């Protein structure tokens, strides 16, 4: 698992998936490219989501809130800052009065891109994602049985 | 404006606006000096294209340097860019 991020527009659509090579389990490094994306899309920008390791209610780190404040000051607008863990998601917004006073709110209903952010964070590729989706849908009674290749892939992944 | 080989234009982003410091600075100026000059300039309203802001704070901004490139009419001088930092995590 490595942290990953996503830029979200005002319609709630992902504009850019951020998964730089030098990211780690616990950090996304400073990125000139990410800043250029945020700046170029500032008129239609809603916010940025990123993943945290582990489970439970995710909250922002000091690095996170200082970055939130810096980006908002540069763009001249307030944004939504989503954070996912493996099983929960929150959105942070500036509540003031301090420059770094951001409050996380746990989301009951997650946006549609949340699972893809977790999958990118987990390092899953397209075929792995399709396999998991097929198995999950079958278990939920929503789809046909996974193919033999997909079953074999899951067996290998789970060492069954 | 003539830019010397050891000088650089300083590009500033603040409050959704973008502009250059009026005068070039030494390309090897320290990050702290660049932040200080930019802070003073924005607070005083000395950068064309950026409204004066008495609360301007560049403490969490990154100072990036881009060397001169190109020749003749295509030549671009050294540039220093100060922009918000973008790291996340612990």
Interface residues (C-beta under 8 A of the other chain):
Chain A: X3 X5 X24 X26 X27 X28 X29 X30 X31 X32 X34 X35 X38 X39 X42 X50 X52 X61 X63 X64 X66 X67 X69 X70 X71 X73 X74 X75 X76 X77 X99
Chain B: X13 X14 X15 X16 X17 X57 X60 X61 X62 X64 X83 X84 X85 X86 X87 X88 X89 X90
